[in-house]
Amino acid sequence: MPLMLPRRPKDFWYLPGLLYDLAFSGMFRRLRKYLAHIIEKEGLYPWLDVCSGTGAQLRGRVPAVRIPDLGSNASEFEGRSNKQVCGLDLSFGFVRYAAARAPGVPFVCGDAARLPFRDNSMRAVSVSFGLHDKSSELRSGILQEARRVLGQGGSLIAVDFENPWNAKSRLGALFVRAIERLASGEHYRNGREFLRKGGLRGCLREGGFVEISRRNVATGSLVIAVARSTSERP
């Protein structure tokens, strides 16, 4: 049963979290700001950020409610705020670090392919760079769960890599490939398979989503895509 975690001073200095933020916080700042703008502009709350890592996407977004216990029979957000947010990650260390770095924001240690939330309980699910490194089966499970918890008119906002589409994005893809090489062998192999299957566009289509908008970022050969379930009826 996932629980809200008490804050511990040492969690603030969790070394893997610090190193990740040091390496990528500046690089991803504009992406995170743009994603948050989509949520805010459309009023897509409650908002669940899966594979939330260090929690940087949700920092500064303190909800008016907290989630004391997300048990199987109490897995909806409580309260009347229309700006409820929550982060979820499988790593207990990163969840503790995220909670320490974003006081007041609820973070849950859980599996993105088995979300502890009820059907139709979210208006937005976001996942940033949390699909390309997974196996096909796990990616499918994550997207299936996102479809389940999203309500009618809810949106999936995904940030991930795409196959190059112009000269600038080809340079970006070379840089990304070099960085990905530093990761584990399985991570790298999954990433190459992700691109062979059509990148983010192909992944969303295979997962039962249709894109309604996208923003290409050539410098990283990546895309910020907003998508909805193909099962929705107009």
Buried (B, 14 or more C-beta within 10 A) or exposed (E): EBEEBEEEEEBBEBEEBBEBBEEBEEEBEEBBEBBBEBBEEBEBBBBBBBBBBBBBBBBEBBBEBBBEEBEEEEBEBEEEEEBBBBBBBBBEBBBBBBBBBBEEBBBBBBBBBEBBBBEEBBBBBBBBBBBBBBEEEBBBBBBEBBBBBBEEEBBBBBBBBBBBBEEBBEBBBEEBBEEBEEEEEEBBBBBEBBBEBBBBBBBBBBBBBEBEEBBBBBEBBBBBBBBBBEEBEE
